[in-house]
Amino acid sequence: MPTFGPEFESLDSAFVWVLAQCLQSGVRSAPRGIETLELFPVAFSISDPRRRYVSVSQRRWSIVYALGEFCWHLRGSSSVEEIAHYAPRWRKIAAGDTLIDGSNYGARIFRPGLRPHSQWDDVINLLRADLSSRRAILYFANPLTPSLASSRDVACAVSLQFLIREGRLDAIATMRSNDAMLGLPYDVFFFSMLQEMAATSLGVQLGRYHHVAGSLHLYESSLPMARDIIGGQPTETRPMPRMSDLSSLDGLLHGEVACRSSRRATSIPPEGGYWLDLLSVIQEWSGRNTVRSAGGRESQISDPVLAALYSLRY
């Protein structure tokens, strides 16, 4: 199947290419007075969306933050404190507000709002009725208003479209703006997880992930790290585990809340499967201080790929 833009096997390869292109061909631009090197527009594809992580060690990508943000979205949360538990910089972005009102994509797609059903339910039901539909689109952005134009938090993502062709579900993410260093690696993780959730719900194979950005940019402050990263090598090449079903998804969400509220590990039933393998990563991180003060114990992360990704940062 032909694609628009280069195709890579993994996010690792796409990420390094994006940084190199920004450094080599980026055009200087300063929206809101902040200097960037910008590519516009830009597109790439990833042939194996389960390789949705960055393992080049210089980036210090966090599987814990990726999973914490994923849970935040799936709960449909807009709480600053819930996401700031994993990344305190969200408090600065929120500038004193208690709710995130731009980047809260999960609240837009998993909560019904004024609709009888959530966007997610409507899209999955549409594809169940017509596997060839071109209308299966999740919308993230609000129309621009004067108050929104001055906000520090405006949705960077516009939409995520699902297309099933030849028995495989492709995803096409459209971004109005994408920070190549901080935003891109976690955006691809989240959107490709939604892609695999949709494929699993519909009983079809996982296809390619496609990423399209109107502006893909590096901030001036990120340039030294970008130069360092493009000289590095991936330390992991195996895909993340295959999503078998959605039956234990609630176990992940309830367990994440318990870990976050108590800052202690919660027990994980051994039969929990895929979703509780993901929870074990959050569990390990939540209990890390207790583990160290007690002289250490065996890691709770049994999946080798998740364990390797965790060790990149912690």
Buried (B, 14 or more C-beta within 10 A) or exposed (E): EEBEBBBBEBBBBBBBBBBBBBBEEBEEEEEEEEBBBBBEEBBBBBBBBBBBBBBBBBBEBBBBBBBBBBBBBBBBBBBBEBBBBBBEEBBEBBEEBEEBBBBBBBBBBBBEEEEEEBBBBBBBEBBEEEBEBEEBBBBBBEEEEEEBEEEEBBBBBBBBBBBBEEEBBBBBBBBBBBBBBBBBBBBBBBBBBBBBBBBBBBEBEBBBBBBBBBBBBBBEEBBEBBEBBBEBEBEBEEBBBEBEEEEBBEBBBBBBBBBBEEBEBBEBEEEBBBBBBBBBBBBBBBBBEEBEEEEEEEBBBEBEBBBBBBEBBE
